[in-house]
Amino acid sequence: MDRNTTTTSPRAAGSKEIARKDDSTRYSDAALTPPVDVVEDSGGITLFADLPGVSRDKLSLQVASDTLTIEAESGLSVPEGLESSHTEVSLGRFRRVFTLSKELDTNAISAELSQGVLKLRIPKAEHAQPRRIEIQAA
């Protein structure tokens, strides 16, 4: 046998096919991590998440216990009659998960989506709100 000749068995070729299938599955489940700014004040926190191309019907917000999950799909489509000649971001899914403090009231979360920016307001729970204590005269 010539030392410069490489042979590939059918078994090795089959394993490459399996690897390719696994890669495509991995990428189909992949999602972009949207950048998020978190601002805290005395009344709670406000999250601003950049979700370009996402509409309200393609946005999912879920709270389970102390976990907030943001999932979305962008609807960036090419106008009818035109064809994309170059696409840098073909992945249109976003996912971000946060662990929330017990001091936050997850039953009072409000959400707004405007021009690709999601604004979530999560107020502090009543027991965590700052309060003034009155001093009684003795």
N, CA, C and O atoms as CSV, one atom per row, in Angstrom:
chain,resi,resn,atom,element,x,y,z
A,1,MET,N,N,0.828,-1.165,0.000
A,1,MET,CA,C,0.000,0.000,0.000
A,1,MET,C,C,0.878,1.235,0.000
A,1,MET,O,O,1.889,1.278,0.701
A,2,ASP,N,N,0.507,2.229,-0.770
A,2,ASP,CA,C,1.246,3.475,-0.874
A,2,ASP,C,C,1.002,4.320,0.377
A,2,ASP,O,O,-0.141,4.443,0.817
A,3,ARG,N,N,2.047,4.899,0.953
A,3,ARG,CA,C,1.911,5.668,2.191
A,3,ARG,C,C,1.153,6.974,1.976
A,3,ARG,O,O,0.604,7.509,2.939
A,4,ASN,N,N,1.098,7.509,0.767
A,4,ASN,CA,C,0.423,8.764,0.489
A,4,ASN,C,C,-1.064,8.580,0.187
A,4,ASN,O,O,-1.767,9.563,-0.044
A,5,THR,N,N,-1.550,7.352,0.184
A,5,THR,CA,C,-2.946,7.088,-0.124
A,5,THR,C,C,-3.742,6.994,1.172
A,5,THR,O,O,-3.348,6.303,2.112
A,6,THR,N,N,-4.855,7.693,1.203
A,6,THR,CA,C,-5.727,7.649,2.374
A,6,THR,C,C,-7.005,6.945,1.976
A,6,THR,O,O,-7.607,7.251,0.947
A,7,THR,N,N,-7.409,6.005,2.799
A,7,THR,CA,C,-8.654,5.308,2.518
A,7,THR,C,C,-9.668,5.669,3.603
A,7,THR,O,O,-9.311,5.897,4.759
A,8,THR,N,N,-10.911,5.714,3.210
A,8,THR,CA,C,-11.985,6.002,4.154
A,8,THR,C,C,-12.953,4.851,4.115
A,8,THR,O,O,-13.467,4.495,3.054
A,9,SER,N,N,-13.201,4.280,5.248
A,9,SER,CA,C,-14.139,3.168,5.294
A,9,SER,C,C,-15.563,3.714,5.281
A,9,SER,O,O,-15.772,4.864,5.667
A,10,PRO,N,N,-16.544,2.930,4.853
A,10,PRO,CA,C,-17.937,3.387,4.886
A,10,PRO,C,C,-18.386,3.772,6.290
A,10,PRO,O,O,-19.205,4.676,6.461
A,11,ARG,N,N,-17.858,3.097,7.276
A,11,ARG,CA,C,-18.223,3.405,8.656
A,11,ARG,C,C,-17.766,4.818,9.035
A,11,ARG,O,O,-18.510,5.558,9.678
A,12,ALA,N,N,-16.540,5.194,8.638
A,12,ALA,CA,C,-16.026,6.526,8.949
A,12,ALA,C,C,-16.834,7.588,8.217
A,12,ALA,O,O,-17.137,8.634,8.790
A,13,ALA,N,N,-17.185,7.340,6.970
A,13,ALA,CA,C,-17.975,8.306,6.222
A,13,ALA,C,C,-19.346,8.475,6.873
A,13,ALA,O,O,-19.857,9.593,6.938
A,14,GLY,N,N,-19.941,7.406,7.347
A,14,GLY,CA,C,-21.234,7.474,8.015
A,14,GLY,C,C,-21.177,8.277,9.288
A,14,GLY,O,O,-22.115,9.012,9.597
A,15,SER,N,N,-20.081,8.151,10.046
A,15,SER,CA,C,-19.970,8.899,11.293
A,15,SER,C,C,-19.848,10.393,11.018
A,15,SER,O,O,-20.287,11.210,11.827
A,16,LYS,N,N,-19.253,10.758,9.878
A,16,LYS,CA,C,-19.181,12.180,9.517
A,16,LYS,C,C,-20.578,12.707,9.233
A,16,LYS,O,O,-20.898,13.837,9.603
A,17,GLU,N,N,-21.401,11.917,8.592
A,17,GLU,CA,C,-22.775,12.324,8.313
A,17,GLU,C,C,-23.543,12.531,9.611
A,17,GLU,O,O,-24.320,13.478,9.734
A,18,ILE,N,N,-23.329,11.657,10.565
A,18,ILE,CA,C,-24.006,11.794,11.856
A,18,ILE,C,C,-23.550,13.082,12.528
A,18,ILE,O,O,-24.372,13.801,13.097
A,19,ALA,N,N,-22.269,13.383,12.475
A,19,ALA,CA,C,-21.753,14.604,13.080
A,19,ALA,C,C,-22.388,15.828,12.433
A,19,ALA,O,O,-22.735,16.781,13.131
A,20,ARG,N,N,-22.546,15.820,11.123
A,20,ARG,CA,C,-23.164,16.953,10.448
A,20,ARG,C,C,-24.615,17.118,10.892
A,20,ARG,O,O,-25.072,18.244,11.087
A,21,LYS,N,N,-25.332,16.034,11.051
A,21,LYS,CA,C,-26.720,16.115,11.499
A,21,LYS,C,C,-26.784,16.685,12.905
A,21,LYS,O,O,-27.668,17.488,13.202
A,22,ASP,N,N,-25.864,16.286,13.778
A,22,ASP,CA,C,-25.842,16.806,15.136
A,22,ASP,C,C,-25.561,18.304,15.133
A,22,ASP,O,O,-26.161,19.044,15.913
A,23,ASP,N,N,-24.648,18.765,14.258
A,23,ASP,CA,C,-24.339,20.184,14.160
A,23,ASP,C,C,-25.567,20.977,13.754
A,23,ASP,O,O,-25.825,22.038,14.324
A,24,SER,N,N,-26.335,20.492,12.781
A,24,SER,CA,C,-27.507,21.233,12.327
A,24,SER,C,C,-28.558,21.295,13.426
A,24,SER,O,O,-29.248,22.306,13.558
A,25,THR,N,N,-28.691,20.248,14.209
A,25,THR,CA,C,-29.636,20.257,15.318
A,25,THR,C,C,-29.187,21.276,16.358
A,25,THR,O,O,-30.004,22.017,16.905
A,26,ARG,N,N,-27.911,21.308,16.621
A,26,ARG,CA,C,-27.378,22.245,17.613
A,26,ARG,C,C,-27.655,23.678,17.169
A,26,ARG,O,O,-28.061,24.499,17.991
A,27,TYR,N,N,-27.449,23.999,15.897
A,27,TYR,CA,C,-27.659,25.352,15.411
A,27,TYR,C,C,-29.138,25.709,15.332
A,27,TYR,O,O,-29.487,26.876,15.517
A,28,SER,N,N,-30.019,24.750,15.064
A,28,SER,CA,C,-31.442,25.058,14.997
A,28,SER,C,C,-31.994,25.395,16.375
A,28,SER,O,O,-33.008,26.087,16.473
A,29,ASP,N,N,-31.354,24.925,17.443
A,29,ASP,CA,C,-31.776,25.247,18.803
A,29,ASP,C,C,-31.056,26.482,19.348
A,29,ASP,O,O,-31.368,26.939,20.448
A,30,ALA,N,N,-30.112,27.018,18.604
A,30,ALA,CA,C,-29.303,28.137,19.077
A,30,ALA,C,C,-30.121,29.422,19.105
A,30,ALA,O,O,-31.094,29.575,18.367
A,31,ALA,N,N,-29.707,30.338,19.970
A,31,ALA,CA,C,-30.370,31.635,20.070
A,31,ALA,C,C,-29.338,32.693,20.433
A,31,ALA,O,O,-28.343,32.411,21.101
A,32,LEU,N,N,-29.594,33.905,19.982
A,32,LEU,CA,C,-28.738,35.032,20.317
A,32,LEU,C,C,-29.080,35.515,21.727
A,32,LEU,O,O,-30.227,35.416,22.162
A,33,THR,N,N,-28.096,36.029,22.424
A,33,THR,CA,C,-28.311,36.605,23.748
A,33,THR,C,C,-28.462,38.109,23.571
A,33,THR,O,O,-27.492,38.793,23.247
A,34,PRO,N,N,-29.678,38.635,23.782
A,34,PRO,CA,C,-29.851,40.078,23.569
A,34,PRO,C,C,-29.152,40.883,24.652
A,34,PRO,O,O,-29.140,40.483,25.816
A,35,PRO,N,N,-28.567,42.020,24.274
A,35,PRO,CA,C,-27.967,42.882,25.294
A,35,PRO,C,C,-29.070,43.496,26.155
A,35,PRO,O,O,-30.116,43.892,25.641
A,36,VAL,N,N,-28.832,43.572,27.464
A,36,VAL,CA,C,-29.830,44.070,28.415
A,36,VAL,C,C,-29.172,45.066,29.357
A,36,VAL,O,O,-28.085,44.820,29.879
A,37,ASP,N,N,-29.844,46.195,29.567
A,37,ASP,CA,C,-29.442,47.158,30.592
A,37,ASP,C,C,-30.410,47.014,31.749
A,37,ASP,O,O,-31.619,46.913,31.540
A,38,VAL,N,N,-29.888,47.002,32.974
A,38,VAL,CA,C,-30.720,46.905,34.167
A,38,VAL,C,C,-30.478,48.151,35.009
A,38,VAL,O,O,-29.345,48.473,35.364
A,39,VAL,N,N,-31.580,48.848,35.321
A,39,VAL,CA,C,-31.502,50.065,36.121
A,39,VAL,C,C,-32.318,49.831,37.380
A,39,VAL,O,O,-33.484,49.443,37.314
A,40,GLU,N,N,-31.686,50.074,38.545
A,40,GLU,CA,C,-32.381,49.890,39.817
A,40,GLU,C,C,-32.620,51.238,40.468
A,40,GLU,O,O,-31.749,52.108,40.477
A,41,ASP,N,N,-33.828,51.396,41.015
A,41,ASP,CA,C,-34.136,52.577,41.812
A,41,ASP,C,C,-34.794,52.110,43.105
A,41,ASP,O,O,-34.878,50.908,43.353
A,42,SER,N,N,-35.256,53.031,43.921
A,42,SER,CA,C,-35.812,52.639,45.221
A,42,SER,C,C,-37.101,51.842,45.087
A,42,SER,O,O,-37.478,51.134,46.021
A,43,GLY,N,N,-37.792,51.937,43.943
A,43,GLY,CA,C,-39.054,51.239,43.764
A,43,GLY,C,C,-38.961,49.907,43.059
A,43,GLY,O,O,-39.947,49.171,43.019
A,44,GLY,N,N,-37.807,49.566,42.500
A,44,GLY,CA,C,-37.663,48.300,41.782
A,44,GLY,C,C,-36.583,48.361,40.727
A,44,GLY,O,O,-35.653,49.161,40.821
A,45,ILE,N,N,-36.710,47.500,39.706
A,45,ILE,CA,C,-35.737,47.494,38.622
A,45,ILE,C,C,-36.461,47.632,37.278
A,45,ILE,O,O,-37.622,47.252,37.131
A,46,THR,N,N,-35.739,48.185,36.313
A,46,THR,CA,C,-36.232,48.290,34.942
A,46,THR,C,C,-35.194,47.649,34.050
A,46,THR,O,O,-34.011,47.981,34.119
A,47,LEU,N,N,-35.642,46.720,33.202
A,47,LEU,CA,C,-34.756,46.057,32.238
A,47,LEU,C,C,-35.068,46.596,30.852
A,47,LEU,O,O,-36.235,46.740,30.488
A,48,PHE,N,N,-34.030,46.896,30.076
A,48,PHE,CA,C,-34.171,47.300,28.687
A,48,PHE,C,C,-33.422,46.270,27.847
A,48,PHE,O,O,-32.199,46.169,27.935
A,49,ALA,N,N,-34.152,45.505,27.032
A,49,ALA,CA,C,-33.541,44.462,26.199
A,49,ALA,C,C,-33.662,44.844,24.732
A,49,ALA,O,O,-34.748,45.193,24.267
A,50,ASP,N,N,-32.558,44.782,24.004
A,50,ASP,CA,C,-32.560,45.070,22.571
A,50,ASP,C,C,-32.995,43.833,21.801
A,50,ASP,O,O,-32.307,42.813,21.813
A,51,LEU,N,N,-34.140,43.925,21.133
A,51,LEU,CA,C,-34.705,42.814,20.360
A,51,LEU,C,C,-35.095,43.310,18.971
A,51,LEU,O,O,-36.283,43.413,18.666
A,52,PRO,N,N,-34.108,43.620,18.124
A,52,PRO,CA,C,-34.427,44.187,16.809
A,52,PRO,C,C,-35.238,43.228,15.942
A,52,PRO,O,O,-34.942,42.037,15.852
A,53,GLY,N,N,-36.273,43.784,15.307
A,53,GLY,CA,C,-37.085,42.992,14.390
A,53,GLY,C,C,-38.120,42.113,15.052
A,53,GLY,O,O,-38.783,41.332,14.369
A,54,VAL,N,N,-38.285,42.214,16.378
A,54,VAL,CA,C,-39.230,41.360,17.103
A,54,VAL,C,C,-40.561,42.095,17.253
A,54,VAL,O,O,-40.601,43.256,17.659
A,55,SER,N,N,-41.642,41.403,16.919
A,55,SER,CA,C,-42.979,41.957,17.118
A,55,SER,C,C,-43.578,41.374,18.395
A,55,SER,O,O,-43.085,40.377,18.922
A,56,ARG,N,N,-44.645,42.005,18.886
A,56,ARG,CA,C,-45.263,41.568,20.136
A,56,ARG,C,C,-45.719,40.117,20.098
A,56,ARG,O,O,-45.609,39.404,21.095
A,57,ASP,N,N,-46.231,39.676,18.952
A,57,ASP,CA,C,-46.737,38.302,18.869
A,57,ASP,C,C,-45.629,37.257,18.795
A,57,ASP,O,O,-45.902,36.066,18.943
A,58,LYS,N,N,-44.393,37.673,18.569
A,58,LYS,CA,C,-43.259,36.746,18.531
A,58,LYS,C,C,-42.402,36.835,19.788
A,58,LYS,O,O,-41.272,36.347,19.811
A,59,LEU,N,N,-42.942,37.459,20.832
A,59,LEU,CA,C,-42.225,37.669,22.082
A,59,LEU,C,C,-42.901,36.880,23.198
A,59,LEU,O,O,-44.124,36.916,23.338
A,60,SER,N,N,-42.107,36.172,23.987
A,60,SER,CA,C,-42.630,35.394,25.101
A,60,SER,C,C,-41.869,35.767,26.365
A,60,SER,O,O,-40.641,35.702,26.412
A,61,LEU,N,N,-42.625,36.161,27.394
A,61,LEU,CA,C,-42.056,36.469,28.709
A,61,LEU,C,C,-42.678,35.523,29.710
A,61,LEU,O,O,-43.901,35.402,29.784
A,62,GLN,N,N,-41.838,34.852,30.482
A,62,GLN,CA,C,-42.348,33.898,31.465
A,62,GLN,C,C,-41.619,34.063,32.783
A,62,GLN,O,O,-40.408,34.278,32.824
A,63,VAL,N,N,-42.389,33.956,33.865
A,63,VAL,CA,C,-41.812,33.965,35.207
A,63,VAL,C,C,-42.232,32.683,35.880
A,63,VAL,O,O,-43.423,32.384,35.980
A,64,ALA,N,N,-41.261,31.926,36.341
A,64,ALA,CA,C,-41.513,30.698,37.097
A,64,ALA,C,C,-40.640,30.755,38.337
A,64,ALA,O,O,-39.412,30.747,38.254
A,65,SER,N,N,-41.287,30.813,39.472
A,65,SER,CA,C,-40.593,30.932,40.745
A,65,SER,C,C,-39.770,32.217,40.728
A,65,SER,O,O,-40.345,33.304,40.678
A,66,ASP,N,N,-38.454,32.124,40.768
A,66,ASP,CA,C,-37.608,33.319,40.745
A,66,ASP,C,C,-36.841,33.458,39.433
A,66,ASP,O,O,-35.799,34.113,39.395
A,67,THR,N,N,-37.343,32.851,38.359
A,67,THR,CA,C,-36.657,32.877,37.065
A,67,THR,C,C,-37.502,33.605,36.025
A,67,THR,O,O,-38.663,33.262,35.802
A,68,LEU,N,N,-36.907,34.613,35.391
A,68,LEU,CA,C,-37.538,35.346,34.296
A,68,LEU,C,C,-36.898,34.887,32.996
A,68,LEU,O,O,-35.673,34.902,32.870
A,69,THR,N,N,-37.713,34.479,32.026
A,69,THR,CA,C,-37.200,34.034,30.729
A,69,THR,C,C,-37.781,34.917,29.634
A,69,THR,O,O,-38.992,35.119,29.551
A,70,ILE,N,N,-36.889,35.438,28.796
A,70,ILE,CA,C,-37.281,36.229,27.628
A,70,ILE,C,C,-36.927,35.397,26.403
A,70,ILE,O,O,-35.770,35.014,26.231
A,71,GLU,N,N,-37.912,35.113,25.544
A,71,GLU,CA,C,-37.681,34.399,24.298
A,71,GLU,C,C,-38.394,35.158,23.190
A,71,GLU,O,O,-39.508,35.647,23.376
A,72,ALA,N,N,-37.741,35.252,22.031
A,72,ALA,CA,C,-38.335,36.001,20.921
A,72,ALA,C,C,-37.782,35.509,19.585
A,72,ALA,O,O,-36.712,34.906,19.514
A,73,GLU,N,N,-38.544,35.785,18.539
A,73,GLU,CA,C,-38.103,35.514,17.172
A,73,GLU,C,C,-38.252,36.793,16.367
A,73,GLU,O,O,-39.276,37.472,16.438
A,74,SER,N,N,-37.225,37.111,15.607
A,74,SER,CA,C,-37.307,38.318,14.793
A,74,SER,C,C,-38.016,38.006,13.485
A,74,SER,O,O,-37.956,36.890,12.970
A,75,GLY,N,N,-38.670,38.998,12.978
A,75,GLY,CA,C,-39.401,38.839,11.723
A,75,GLY,C,C,-38.775,39.657,10.618
A,75,GLY,O,O,-39.483,40.289,9.834
A,76,LEU,N,N,-37.463,39.655,10.545
A,76,LEU,CA,C,-36.790,40.418,9.497
A,76,LEU,C,C,-36.901,39.653,8.184
A,76,LEU,O,O,-36.183,38.682,7.946
A,77,SER,N,N,-37.805,40.107,7.351
A,77,SER,CA,C,-38.001,39.422,6.081
A,77,SER,C,C,-37.609,40.346,4.940
A,77,SER,O,O,-37.611,41.569,5.077
A,78,VAL,N,N,-37.275,39.740,3.820
A,78,VAL,CA,C,-36.901,40.486,2.633
A,78,VAL,C,C,-38.189,40.890,1.913
A,78,VAL,O,O,-39.051,40.042,1.681
A,79,PRO,N,N,-38.335,42.165,1.557
A,79,PRO,CA,C,-39.545,42.598,0.862
A,79,PRO,C,C,-39.775,41.807,-0.426
A,79,PRO,O,O,-38.831,41.360,-1.078
A,80,GLU,N,N,-41.043,41.647,-0.769
A,80,GLU,CA,C,-41.416,40.881,-1.960
A,80,GLU,C,C,-40.770,41.487,-3.199
A,80,GLU,O,O,-40.766,42.704,-3.383
A,81,GLY,N,N,-40.232,40.627,-4.035
A,81,GLY,CA,C,-39.595,41.057,-5.270
A,81,GLY,C,C,-38.112,41.342,-5.130
A,81,GLY,O,O,-37.427,41.555,-6.130
A,82,LEU,N,N,-37.603,41.350,-3.896
A,82,LEU,CA,C,-36.183,41.580,-3.664
A,82,LEU,C,C,-35.546,40.305,-3.139
A,82,LEU,O,O,-36.223,39.432,-2.595
A,83,GLU,N,N,-34.237,40.213,-3.308
A,83,GLU,CA,C,-33.497,39.053,-2.845
A,83,GLU,C,C,-32.286,39.527,-2.065
A,83,GLU,O,O,-31.590,40.453,-2.482
A,84,SER,N,N,-32.038,38.891,-0.938
A,84,SER,CA,C,-30.892,39.261,-0.117
A,84,SER,C,C,-29.603,38.778,-0.777
A,84,SER,O,O,-29.480,37.611,-1.150
A,85,SER,N,N,-28.661,39.679,-0.911
A,85,SER,CA,C,-27.382,39.287,-1.503
A,85,SER,C,C,-26.346,38.963,-0.433
A,85,SER,O,O,-25.333,38.327,-0.723
A,86,HIS,N,N,-26.592,39.396,0.803
A,86,HIS,CA,C,-25.646,39.144,1.886
A,86,HIS,C,C,-26.409,39.194,3.207
A,86,HIS,O,O,-27.146,40.148,3.456
A,87,THR,N,N,-26.242,38.183,4.054
A,87,THR,CA,C,-26.900,38.141,5.354
A,87,THR,C,C,-25.850,37.843,6.408
A,87,THR,O,O,-25.207,36.793,6.375
A,88,GLU,N,N,-25.674,38.773,7.350
A,88,GLU,CA,C,-24.695,38.557,8.409
A,88,GLU,C,C,-25.301,37.872,9.624
A,88,GLU,O,O,-24.620,37.100,10.299
A,89,VAL,N,N,-26.551,38.137,9.910
A,89,VAL,CA,C,-27.211,37.509,11.042
A,89,VAL,C,C,-28.424,36.764,10.512
A,89,VAL,O,O,-29.461,37.359,10.218
A,90,SER,N,N,-28.275,35.454,10.398
A,90,SER,CA,C,-29.396,34.665,9.898
A,90,SER,C,C,-30.179,34.023,11.031
A,90,SER,O,O,-31.260,33.476,10.812
A,91,LEU,N,N,-29.641,34.088,12.231
A,91,LEU,CA,C,-30.286,33.500,13.392
A,91,LEU,C,C,-31.261,34.520,13.961
A,91,LEU,O,O,-30.839,35.574,14.437
A,92,GLY,N,N,-32.541,34.231,13.920
A,92,GLY,CA,C,-33.545,35.193,14.339
A,92,GLY,C,C,-34.191,34.871,15.664
A,92,GLY,O,O,-35.309,35.313,15.931
A,93,ARG,N,N,-33.503,34.102,16.508
A,93,ARG,CA,C,-34.063,33.753,17.815
A,93,ARG,C,C,-33.244,34.404,18.920
A,93,ARG,O,O,-32.017,34.476,18.853
A,94,PHE,N,N,-33.957,34.877,19.938
A,94,PHE,CA,C,-33.316,35.473,21.104
A,94,PHE,C,C,-33.766,34.717,22.346
A,94,PHE,O,O,-34.899,34.240,22.422
A,95,ARG,N,N,-32.865,34.615,23.314
A,95,ARG,CA,C,-33.219,33.963,24.593
A,95,ARG,C,C,-32.308,34.527,25.678
A,95,ARG,O,O,-31.096,34.641,25.500
A,96,ARG,N,N,-32.925,34.876,26.806
A,96,ARG,CA,C,-32.170,35.374,27.955
A,96,ARG,C,C,-32.909,34.952,29.212
A,96,ARG,O,O,-34.136,35.042,29.266
A,97,VAL,N,N,-32.186,34.495,30.219
A,97,VAL,CA,C,-32.777,34.019,31.467
A,97,VAL,C,C,-32.130,34.775,32.630
A,97,VAL,O,O,-30.912,34.939,32.688
A,98,PHE,N,N,-32.986,35.231,33.560
A,98,PHE,CA,C,-32.515,35.968,34.730
A,98,PHE,C,C,-33.041,35.299,35.999
A,98,PHE,O,O,-34.161,34.789,36.027
A,99,THR,N,N,-32.230,35.309,37.031
A,99,THR,CA,C,-32.676,34.886,38.351
A,99,THR,C,C,-33.027,36.151,39.111
A,99,THR,O,O,-32.196,37.045,39.274
A,100,LEU,N,N,-34.280,36.218,39.578
A,100,LEU,CA,C,-34.776,37.421,40.235
A,100,LEU,C,C,-34.651,37.320,41.744
A,100,LEU,O,O,-34.757,36.238,42.321
A,101,SER,N,N,-34.427,38.455,42.366
A,101,SER,CA,C,-34.348,38.549,43.819
A,101,SER,C,C,-35.724,38.309,44.424
A,101,SER,O,O,-36.744,38.615,43.807
A,102,LYS,N,N,-35.746,37.763,45.627
A,102,LYS,CA,C,-37.008,37.565,46.363
A,102,LYS,C,C,-37.624,38.898,46.767
A,102,LYS,O,O,-38.793,38.947,47.150
A,103,GLU,N,N,-36.852,39.977,46.687
A,103,GLU,CA,C,-37.355,41.303,47.033
A,103,GLU,C,C,-38.227,41.899,45.930
A,103,GLU,O,O,-38.848,42.941,46.137
A,104,LEU,N,N,-38.286,41.253,44.757
A,104,LEU,CA,C,-39.067,41.775,43.638
A,104,LEU,C,C,-40.446,41.127,43.589
A,104,LEU,O,O,-40.609,39.950,43.908
A,105,ASP,N,N,-41.432,41.923,43.183
A,105,ASP,CA,C,-42.815,41.454,43.095
A,105,ASP,C,C,-43.070,40.960,41.665
A,105,ASP,O,O,-43.385,41.752,40.777
A,106,THR,N,N,-42.934,39.664,41.452
A,106,THR,CA,C,-43.078,39.105,40.105
A,106,THR,C,C,-44.527,39.101,39.627
A,106,THR,O,O,-44.778,38.870,38.444
A,107,ASN,N,N,-45.489,39.353,40.520
A,107,ASN,CA,C,-46.900,39.436,40.119
A,107,ASN,C,C,-47.265,40.802,39.556
A,107,ASN,O,O,-48.363,40.977,39.027
A,108,ALA,N,N,-46.363,41.770,39.660
A,108,ALA,CA,C,-46.665,43.130,39.219
A,108,ALA,C,C,-45.744,43.595,38.083
A,108,ALA,O,O,-45.533,44.796,37.916
A,109,ILE,N,N,-45.202,42.671,37.313
A,109,ILE,CA,C,-44.306,43.026,36.210
A,109,ILE,C,C,-45.116,43.663,35.085
A,109,ILE,O,O,-46.190,43.178,34.729
A,110,SER,N,N,-44.594,44.747,34.534
A,110,SER,CA,C,-45.211,45.364,33.354
A,110,SER,C,C,-44.206,45.331,32.215
A,110,SER,O,O,-42.997,45.398,32.440
A,111,ALA,N,N,-44.711,45.227,30.988
A,111,ALA,CA,C,-43.826,45.114,29.828
A,111,ALA,C,C,-44.322,45.999,28.689
A,111,ALA,O,O,-45.524,46.105,28.445
A,112,GLU,N,N,-43.376,46.631,27.999
A,112,GLU,CA,C,-43.666,47.435,26.811
A,112,GLU,C,C,-42.634,47.086,25.752
A,112,GLU,O,O,-41.463,46.875,26.067
A,113,LEU,N,N,-43.065,47.025,24.491
A,113,LEU,CA,C,-42.148,46.792,23.373
A,113,LEU,C,C,-42.327,47.935,22.386
A,113,LEU,O,O,-43.420,48.150,21.863
A,114,SER,N,N,-41.246,48.666,22.136
A,114,SER,CA,C,-41.308,49.804,21.228
A,114,SER,C,C,-40.016,49.903,20.432
A,114,SER,O,O,-38.931,49.993,21.005
A,115,GLN,N,N,-40.137,49.886,19.123
A,115,GLN,CA,C,-39.007,50.052,18.200
A,115,GLN,C,C,-37.850,49.111,18.523
A,115,GLN,O,O,-36.687,49.514,18.505
A,116,GLY,N,N,-38.180,47.856,18.817
A,116,GLY,CA,C,-37.170,46.838,19.037
A,116,GLY,C,C,-36.551,46.826,20.416
A,116,GLY,O,O,-35.577,46.110,20.650
A,117,VAL,N,N,-37.101,47.613,21.343
A,117,VAL,CA,C,-36.585,47.644,22.714
A,117,VAL,C,C,-37.703,47.206,23.660
A,117,VAL,O,O,-38.775,47.809,23.700
A,118,LEU,N,N,-37.431,46.153,24.415
A,118,LEU,CA,C,-38.360,45.662,25.423
A,118,LEU,C,C,-38.029,46.347,26.745
A,118,LEU,O,O,-36.879,46.350,27.185
A,119,LYS,N,N,-39.060,46.931,27.375
A,119,LYS,CA,C,-38.886,47.566,28.686
A,119,LYS,C,C,-39.723,46.784,29.683
A,119,LYS,O,O,-40.946,46.706,29.557
A,120,LEU,N,N,-39.060,46.205,30.673
A,120,LEU,CA,C,-39.730,45.467,31.739
A,120,LEU,C,C,-39.544,46.225,33.046
A,120,LEU,O,O,-38.424,46.581,33.414
A,121,ARG,N,N,-40.640,46.467,33.737
A,121,ARG,CA,C,-40.576,47.113,35.051
A,121,ARG,C,C,-40.986,46.082,36.088
A,121,ARG,O,O,-42.085,45.531,36.030
A,122,ILE,N,N,-40.098,45.825,37.034
A,122,ILE,CA,C,-40.370,44.867,38.102
A,122,ILE,C,C,-40.246,45.620,39.425
A,122,ILE,O,O,-39.139,45.928,39.866
A,123,PRO,N,N,-41.384,45.915,40.058
A,123,PRO,CA,C,-41.319,46.667,41.314
A,123,PRO,C,C,-40.845,45.797,42.474
A,123,PRO,O,O,-40.925,44.569,42.435
A,124,LYS,N,N,-40.358,46.467,43.490
A,124,LYS,CA,C,-39.983,45.749,44.708
A,124,LYS,C,C,-41.253,45.313,45.419
A,124,LYS,O,O,-42.281,45.988,45.353
A,125,ALA,N,N,-41.170,44.182,46.099
A,125,ALA,CA,C,-42.287,43.696,46.899
A,125,ALA,C,C,-42.511,44.660,48.053
A,125,ALA,O,O,-41.592,45.367,48.466
A,126,GLU,N,N,-43.726,44.687,48.569
A,126,GLU,CA,C,-44.065,45.633,49.634
A,126,GLU,C,C,-43.129,45.506,50.833
A,126,GLU,O,O,-42.726,46.512,51.417
A,127,HIS,N,N,-42.781,44.269,51.204
A,127,HIS,CA,C,-41.904,44.074,52.368
A,127,HIS,C,C,-40.483,44.591,52.123
A,127,HIS,O,O,-39.727,44.786,53.074
A,128,ALA,N,N,-40.114,44.812,50.860
A,128,ALA,CA,C,-38.770,45.281,50.543
A,128,ALA,C,C,-38.722,46.783,50.248
A,128,ALA,O,O,-37.644,47.346,50.060
A,129,GLN,N,N,-39.881,47.423,50.208
A,129,GLN,CA,C,-39.939,48.866,49.936
A,129,GLN,C,C,-39.391,49.650,51.127
A,129,GLN,O,O,-39.634,49.305,52.283
A,130,PRO,N,N,-38.648,50.709,50.820
A,130,PRO,CA,C,-38.189,51.545,51.943
A,130,PRO,C,C,-39.399,52.229,52.586
A,130,PRO,O,O,-40.324,52.650,51.892
A,131,ARG,N,N,-39.383,52.331,53.869
A,131,ARG,CA,C,-40.498,52.988,54.550
A,131,ARG,C,C,-39.962,53.829,55.707
A,131,ARG,O,O,-38.910,53.558,56.285
A,132,ARG,N,N,-40.722,54.833,56.002
A,132,ARG,CA,C,-40.342,55.738,57.090
A,132,ARG,C,C,-40.973,55.225,58.377
A,132,ARG,O,O,-42.150,54.867,58.407
A,133,ILE,N,N,-40.192,55.196,59.418
A,133,ILE,CA,C,-40.684,54.738,60.719
A,133,ILE,C,C,-40.907,55.969,61.592
A,133,ILE,O,O,-39.995,56.759,61.836
A,134,GLU,N,N,-42.124,56.102,62.046
A,134,GLU,CA,C,-42.465,57.241,62.888
A,134,GLU,C,C,-41.973,57.001,64.307
A,134,GLU,O,O,-42.078,55.898,64.843
A,135,ILE,N,N,-41.455,58.022,64.880
A,135,ILE,CA,C,-40.932,57.928,66.257
A,135,ILE,C,C,-41.973,58.529,67.192
A,135,ILE,O,O,-42.391,59.671,67.004
A,136,GLN,N,N,-42.384,57.784,68.176
A,136,GLN,CA,C,-43.377,58.226,69.159
A,136,GLN,C,C,-42.675,58.898,70.336
A,136,GLN,O,O,-41.575,58.520,70.738
A,137,ALA,N,N,-43.341,59.884,70.858
A,137,ALA,CA,C,-42.816,60.533,72.059
A,137,ALA,C,C,-43.117,59.651,73.248
A,137,ALA,O,O,-44.192,59.058,73.334
A,138,ALA,N,N,-42.164,59.562,74.171
A,138,ALA,CA,C,-42.364,58.691,75.336
A,138,ALA,C,C,-42.898,59.431,76.509
A,138,ALA,O,O,-43.119,58.837,77.564
